[in-house]
Amino acid sequence: MRAFFALISGGLFGAGLLVSGMVDTAKVQGWLDVFGDWDPTLAFVLGGAIIPMAIAWRFTIGRAPKLGGTFPEKPNPRIGHNLVVGSVLFGAGWGLAGLCPGPAMASLTFAGWSGPLFVASMIVGMLVAPPVRSWVDGIAASS
């Protein structure tokens, strides 16, 4: 049953990305170009993601998922070097490619060879991230 609902949720998420224009790299790069030809329409997409998630965090307190498991812990609001470095890297990749992980997975179906190339690069980045994080943590601890 969990796999069925994961499939339904993933399909709904992908359809939302497609309808909102988040899979259009030119539209995403237009959103990020605040000093040029800025396209503010994706602000509604971001608000449509942040607002329900903020409400969902409030409703999960003291509850368990209906299909088993546990809800993830609320993220630590502390701004540290991991958050800053991760945000900079994520933003740079998003700005250069116009894709983040969700739309990148959707791009596998329509982007020709560039979709799989981006997803492969993203996977390599995910594999390299833990050793780089340990290295950065070591530098931070020694200073």
C-alpha positions as CSV (number, residue, x, y, z in Angstrom):
1,M,0.0,0.0,0.0
2,R,2.9,2.4,0.7
3,A,4.3,1.8,-2.7
4,F,1.0,2.5,-4.3
5,F,0.6,5.8,-2.5
6,A,4.2,6.7,-3.2
7,L,3.5,6.1,-6.9
8,I,0.3,8.3,-6.7
9,S,2.2,11.0,-4.8
10,G,5.1,11.0,-7.2
11,G,2.8,11.2,-10.2
12,L,0.9,14.1,-8.7
13,F,4.1,15.9,-7.9
14,G,5.4,15.4,-11.4
15,A,2.2,16.6,-12.9
16,G,2.4,19.7,-10.7
17,L,5.9,20.4,-11.8
18,L,4.8,20.1,-15.4
19,V,1.8,22.3,-15.1
20,S,3.6,24.9,-13.0
21,G,6.5,25.2,-15.6
22,M,9.2,24.1,-13.1
23,V,10.5,21.6,-15.8
24,D,11.0,24.5,-18.2
25,T,14.7,25.5,-17.7
26,A,14.2,28.9,-19.3
27,K,11.3,29.7,-17.0
28,V,13.4,28.7,-13.9
29,Q,16.4,30.7,-15.0
30,G,14.1,33.6,-15.7
31,W,12.9,33.3,-12.0
32,L,16.5,33.4,-10.8
33,D,17.5,36.4,-13.0
34,V,16.4,39.1,-10.6
35,F,18.6,41.8,-12.1
36,G,17.6,41.0,-15.7
37,D,14.5,39.7,-17.4
38,W,12.9,38.5,-14.1
39,D,9.9,36.2,-14.3
40,P,8.1,36.2,-10.9
41,T,5.5,33.6,-11.7
42,L,7.3,30.8,-9.9
43,A,6.9,32.6,-6.6
44,F,3.4,31.2,-6.6
45,V,4.8,27.7,-7.1
46,L,7.2,28.2,-4.2
47,G,4.5,29.6,-2.0
48,G,2.3,26.7,-3.0
49,A,5.0,24.4,-1.7
50,I,6.1,26.2,1.4
51,I,2.7,27.1,2.9
52,P,1.2,23.5,2.9
53,M,4.5,22.1,4.2
54,A,4.5,24.6,7.1
55,I,0.9,23.6,7.9
56,A,1.8,19.9,7.6
57,W,4.6,20.2,10.2
58,R,2.1,21.5,12.7
59,F,-0.3,18.6,12.1
60,T,2.4,15.9,12.5
61,I,3.3,16.8,16.1
62,G,2.5,13.8,18.2
63,R,1.1,11.7,15.3
64,A,2.3,8.8,13.2
65,P,1.9,8.2,9.5
66,K,-1.2,6.2,8.5
67,L,0.9,3.8,6.4
68,G,3.6,3.1,9.0
69,G,7.0,4.5,9.8
70,T,7.6,7.8,11.4
71,F,7.6,11.4,10.3
72,P,11.0,13.0,9.9
73,E,12.2,15.3,12.6
74,K,11.7,19.0,12.2
75,P,14.8,20.6,10.7
76,N,17.2,22.5,13.0
77,P,16.6,26.2,12.3
78,R,20.3,27.0,13.1
79,I,22.2,28.5,10.2
80,G,25.6,26.8,10.1
81,H,28.3,26.2,7.5
82,N,26.6,23.0,6.2
83,L,23.4,25.0,5.4
84,V,25.3,27.8,3.8
85,V,27.6,25.7,1.7
86,G,24.7,23.4,0.6
87,S,22.5,26.3,-0.3
88,V,25.2,27.9,-2.4
89,L,26.0,24.7,-4.2
90,F,22.3,23.9,-4.8
91,G,21.5,27.5,-6.0
92,A,24.5,27.5,-8.3
93,G,23.5,24.2,-9.9
94,W,19.9,25.3,-10.1
95,G,20.9,28.6,-11.7
96,L,23.3,27.0,-14.2
97,A,21.1,24.1,-15.3
98,G,17.7,25.4,-14.5
99,L,16.8,22.1,-12.9
100,C,16.6,20.8,-9.3
101,P,16.2,17.1,-8.4
102,G,12.4,16.8,-8.9
103,P,12.3,18.4,-12.4
104,A,15.5,16.6,-13.3
105,M,13.8,13.3,-12.8
106,A,10.9,14.5,-15.0
107,S,13.5,15.6,-17.6
108,L,14.4,12.0,-18.1
109,T,11.3,11.7,-20.2
110,F,11.6,14.7,-22.5
111,A,15.1,16.3,-22.4
112,G,16.9,14.0,-24.8
113,W,20.5,13.1,-23.7
114,S,20.8,16.1,-21.4
115,G,18.2,14.8,-18.9
116,P,20.1,11.5,-18.2
117,L,23.4,13.3,-18.2
118,F,22.1,15.8,-15.6
119,V,20.6,13.0,-13.4
120,A,23.9,11.0,-13.6
121,S,25.9,14.1,-12.6
122,M,23.4,14.7,-9.8
123,I,23.9,11.1,-8.5
124,V,27.7,11.6,-8.6
125,G,27.3,14.8,-6.6
126,M,25.2,12.9,-4.0
127,L,27.9,10.2,-3.7
128,V,30.7,12.8,-3.4
129,A,28.8,15.0,-0.9
130,P,29.4,12.9,2.3
131,P,33.2,12.8,2.0
132,V,33.2,16.5,1.1
133,R,31.0,17.3,4.1
134,S,33.4,15.3,6.4
135,W,36.3,17.3,5.0
136,V,34.5,20.6,5.6
137,D,33.4,19.6,9.1
138,G,37.1,18.8,9.8
139,I,38.2,22.2,8.7
140,A,35.5,23.9,10.8
141,A,36.4,21.9,13.9
142,S,40.1,22.7,13.6
143,S,39.5,26.5,13.3
